[in-house]
């Protein structure tokens, strides 16, 4: 065996542990885009697109399962039945964005051009599939949105109605995070865990954010027992690991010093 053949043999052997078919990644991205267009593009034929989406879902589900794809039809029908509700919630999200961002000119701009809205949309799709114990696909959908928008929302997070993410870049929302209604967050916000340990997989590791909370840029809020009380405002760049009572204002006070003259 030549050196080249030996290298090829070693690579081939290693690739089979585990066996990965990257077609599922590309096909899930196509499915995700088509799902978004079906709900929002005025030129999309809903009936025709739904038929194609079912075919595409069946294909990627079989790739995700590898062995048992028996639940595919059931999961698709449940997911399909949820689409009107998802669309209703996304329309509320878009309305919240256009009503609260002075830079927005109209709601069409939000649907077409706001990365925060796209990230929320893909989250709402992936979350429904996550709740149905769909293997792998929800994570691939969320990572696709992450790559397009810079926003990392785990499909396991629970997010209420009229959710607002402005600018979106660098936002991270963890798996067990609970966000209630009319919450607004800005770029660079992290809703994360206090520690990373595999033993905590089934434990609530990420914060709870109550109704009508605003969290400004680059704030970091950590911990499963951390609750941000309703109607609170969290200022930019704060670091929070303990609960905040409702109606609170949390911020850093800047210190200004004049340069000493030489």
KENUDREN-40527 format. One record per residue (C-alpha): residue number from 1; z, y, x; residue in three letters. Coordinates in steps of 0.5 Angstrom, whole numbers, plus 500, padded with zeros to 3 digits. Each point is the difference from the previous one (the first is absolute). Example, Ala and Ser with C-alpha at 12.3 -4.5 7.8 and 13.67 -1.06 7.14 Angstrom:
<pts>
> 1, 516, 491, 525, ALA
> 2, 498, 507, 502, SER
</pts>
This chain:
<pts>
> 1, 500, 500, 500, UNK
> 2, 498, 507, 503, UNK
> 3, 505, 506, 500, UNK
> 4, 496, 503, 494, UNK
> 5, 500, 494, 496, UNK
> 6, 508, 499, 502, UNK
> 7, 501, 507, 497, UNK
> 8, 496, 499, 494, UNK
> 9, 504, 494, 499, UNK
> 10, 507, 503, 500, UNK
> 11, 498, 506, 496, UNK
> 12, 497, 495, 494, UNK
> 13, 506, 496, 501, UNK
> 14, 505, 506, 499, UNK
> 15, 496, 503, 494, UNK
> 16, 502, 494, 496, UNK
> 17, 507, 501, 500, UNK
> 18, 500, 503, 495, UNK
> 19, 493, 500, 497, UNK
> 20, 498, 507, 498, UNK
> 21, 494, 502, 496, UNK
> 22, 499, 507, 500, UNK
> 23, 495, 500, 495, UNK
> 24, 506, 501, 495, UNK
> 25, 502, 507, 503, UNK
> 26, 493, 503, 499, UNK
> 27, 499, 497, 493, UNK
> 28, 507, 502, 498, UNK
> 29, 498, 507, 502, UNK
> 30, 494, 500, 496, UNK
> 31, 504, 497, 494, UNK
> 32, 505, 506, 501, UNK
> 33, 495, 506, 500, UNK
> 34, 496, 497, 494, UNK
> 35, 506, 499, 496, UNK
> 36, 502, 508, 502, UNK
> 37, 492, 502, 498, UNK
> 38, 501, 496, 493, UNK
> 39, 506, 504, 498, UNK
> 40, 497, 506, 502, UNK
> 41, 493, 501, 501, UNK
> 42, 497, 503, 494, UNK
> 43, 493, 496, 502, UNK
> 44, 503, 493, 501, UNK
> 45, 499, 495, 494, UNK
> 46, 507, 498, 499, UNK
> 47, 498, 493, 496, UNK
> 48, 495, 498, 506, UNK
> 49, 505, 502, 505, UNK
> 50, 505, 496, 497, UNK
> 51, 496, 494, 500, UNK
> 52, 498, 501, 508, UNK
> 53, 508, 502, 501, UNK
> 54, 502, 493, 497, UNK
> 55, 495, 496, 505, UNK
> 56, 502, 504, 506, UNK
> 57, 507, 499, 498, UNK
> 58, 499, 492, 499, UNK
> 59, 497, 500, 507, UNK
> 60, 505, 504, 504, UNK
> 61, 506, 496, 497, UNK
> 62, 497, 493, 502, UNK
> 63, 499, 503, 507, UNK
> 64, 508, 502, 500, UNK
> 65, 502, 494, 497, UNK
> 66, 496, 495, 504, UNK
> 67, 502, 494, 496, UNK
> 68, 503, 502, 493, UNK
> 69, 496, 505, 496, UNK
> 70, 502, 497, 493, UNK
> 71, 504, 506, 498, UNK
> 72, 494, 505, 502, UNK
> 73, 497, 501, 492, UNK
> 74, 507, 501, 498, UNK
> 75, 502, 505, 505, UNK
> 76, 493, 504, 499, UNK
> 77, 501, 500, 492, UNK
> 78, 507, 503, 501, UNK
> 79, 498, 505, 505, UNK
> 80, 494, 502, 495, UNK
> 81, 505, 501, 494, UNK
> 82, 504, 505, 505, UNK
> 83, 494, 504, 502, UNK
> 84, 500, 505, 494, UNK
> 85, 508, 501, 501, UNK
> 86, 498, 501, 508, UNK
> 87, 495, 505, 498, UNK
> 88, 504, 504, 495, UNK
> 89, 506, 500, 506, UNK
> 90, 494, 503, 505, UNK
> 91, 498, 505, 495, UNK
> 92, 507, 502, 500, UNK
> 93, 501, 500, 508, UNK
> 94, 493, 504, 500, UNK
> 95, 503, 505, 495, UNK
> 96, 506, 501, 504, UNK
> 97, 496, 501, 506, UNK
> 98, 496, 506, 497, UNK
> 99, 506, 503, 497, UNK
> 100, 504, 501, 506, UNK
> 101, 495, 501, 506, UNK
> 102, 498, 507, 500, UNK
> 103, 494, 498, 504, UNK
> 104, 497, 496, 495, UNK
> 105, 495, 503, 496, UNK
> 106, 499, 494, 494, UNK
> 107, 502, 493, 499, UNK
> 108, 493, 498, 502, UNK
> 109, 501, 502, 507, UNK
> 110, 507, 496, 500, UNK
> 111, 496, 494, 498, UNK
> 112, 494, 501, 505, UNK
> 113, 503, 503, 506, UNK
> 114, 508, 499, 500, UNK
> 115, 502, 494, 505, UNK
> 116, 507, 500, 497, UNK
> 117, 497, 498, 493, UNK
> 118, 496, 495, 503, UNK
> 119, 506, 497, 503, UNK
> 120, 504, 500, 494, UNK
> 121, 494, 497, 496, UNK
> 122, 499, 494, 505, UNK
> 123, 508, 499, 500, UNK
> 124, 500, 499, 492, UNK
> 125, 494, 495, 500, UNK
> 126, 504, 496, 506, UNK
> 127, 507, 501, 497, UNK
> 128, 497, 496, 494, UNK
> 129, 497, 495, 504, UNK
> 130, 507, 499, 504, UNK
> 131, 504, 499, 494, UNK
> 132, 495, 494, 498, UNK
> 133, 502, 497, 507, UNK
> 134, 493, 501, 502, UNK
> 135, 499, 497, 507, UNK
> 136, 498, 505, 506, UNK
> 137, 495, 504, 495, UNK
> 138, 505, 506, 498, UNK
> 139, 502, 501, 508, UNK
> 140, 493, 500, 502, UNK
> 141, 498, 506, 494, UNK
> 142, 506, 504, 503, UNK
> 143, 498, 499, 507, UNK
> 144, 493, 503, 498, UNK
> 145, 503, 506, 496, UNK
> 146, 504, 501, 507, UNK
> 147, 494, 500, 504, UNK
> 148, 497, 505, 496, UNK
> 149, 505, 505, 498, UNK
> 150, 506, 499, 505, UNK
> 151, 504, 498, 495, UNK
> 152, 504, 493, 500, UNK
> 153, 503, 498, 493, UNK
> 154, 502, 493, 500, UNK
> 155, 498, 497, 494, UNK
> 156, 507, 497, 498, UNK
> 157, 503, 507, 499, UNK
> 158, 501, 503, 493, UNK
> 159, 498, 506, 499, UNK
> 160, 500, 504, 493, UNK
> 161, 496, 505, 496, UNK
> 162, 497, 506, 502, UNK
> 163, 500, 499, 508, UNK
> 164, 498, 505, 505, UNK
> 165, 498, 500, 507, UNK
> 166, 497, 506, 503, UNK
> 167, 496, 499, 507, UNK
> 168, 503, 493, 500, UNK
> 169, 499, 499, 508, UNK
> 170, 505, 496, 503, UNK
> 171, 504, 499, 493, UNK
> 172, 504, 493, 500, UNK
> 173, 503, 497, 494, UNK
> 174, 503, 493, 501, UNK
> 175, 500, 493, 496, UNK
> 176, 507, 501, 497, UNK
> 177, 499, 507, 498, UNK
> 178, 502, 503, 493, UNK
> 179, 496, 507, 498, UNK
> 180, 501, 502, 493, UNK
> 181, 497, 505, 496, UNK
> 182, 497, 507, 502, UNK
> 183, 501, 499, 508, UNK
> 184, 496, 504, 505, UNK
> 185, 500, 499, 507, UNK
> 186, 496, 503, 506, UNK
> 187, 497, 498, 506, UNK
> 188, 504, 496, 505, UNK
> 189, 505, 498, 496, UNK
> 190, 503, 493, 501, UNK
> 191, 504, 496, 495, UNK
> 192, 502, 494, 505, UNK
> 193, 506, 495, 502, UNK
> 194, 506, 501, 504, UNK
> 195, 498, 494, 504, UNK
> 196, 495, 495, 501, UNK
> 197, 502, 492, 499, UNK
> 198, 497, 494, 497, UNK
> 199, 506, 498, 497, UNK
> 200, 500, 507, 495, UNK
> 201, 493, 497, 497, UNK
> 202, 503, 500, 493, UNK
> 203, 505, 505, 501, UNK
> 204, 499, 508, 497, UNK
> 205, 498, 503, 507, UNK
> 206, 497, 507, 498, UNK
> 207, 503, 506, 496, UNK
> 208, 500, 501, 493, UNK
> 209, 497, 507, 497, UNK
> 210, 502, 503, 494, UNK
> 211, 496, 504, 495, UNK
> 212, 497, 507, 501, UNK
> 213, 502, 500, 508, UNK
> 214, 496, 503, 505, UNK
> 215, 499, 498, 507, UNK
> 216, 497, 505, 505, UNK
> 217, 496, 498, 506, UNK
> 218, 503, 495, 506, UNK
> 219, 506, 499, 496, UNK
> 220, 503, 493, 502, UNK
> 221, 504, 496, 495, UNK
> 222, 503, 493, 502, UNK
> 223, 504, 495, 497, UNK
> 224, 500, 495, 493, UNK
> 225, 507, 503, 498, UNK
> 226, 497, 507, 501, UNK
> 227, 499, 504, 493, UNK
> 228, 497, 507, 500, UNK
> 229, 503, 503, 493, UNK
> 230, 495, 503, 495, UNK
> 231, 498, 507, 500, UNK
> 232, 501, 500, 508, UNK
> 233, 496, 504, 505, UNK
> 234, 500, 497, 507, UNK
> 235, 497, 504, 505, UNK
> 236, 496, 499, 506, UNK
> 237, 502, 496, 506, UNK
> 238, 506, 498, 497, UNK
> 239, 503, 493, 502, UNK
> 240, 504, 497, 494, UNK
> 241, 504, 493, 501, UNK
> 242, 505, 501, 494, UNK
> 243, 499, 502, 493, UNK
> 244, 499, 507, 497, UNK
> 245, 503, 502, 493, UNK
> 246, 496, 503, 495, UNK
> 247, 498, 507, 500, UNK
> 248, 500, 500, 508, UNK
> 249, 497, 505, 505, UNK
> 250, 499, 496, 507, UNK
> 251, 497, 504, 506, UNK
> 252, 501, 502, 507, UNK
> 253, 502, 507, 502, UNK
> 254, 496, 503, 505, UNK
> 255, 503, 503, 506, UNK
> 256, 497, 506, 503, UNK
> 257, 502, 503, 507, UNK
> 258, 496, 506, 503, UNK
> 259, 498, 499, 507, UNK
> 260, 505, 503, 506, UNK
> 261, 496, 505, 504, UNK
> 262, 500, 499, 507, UNK
</pts>
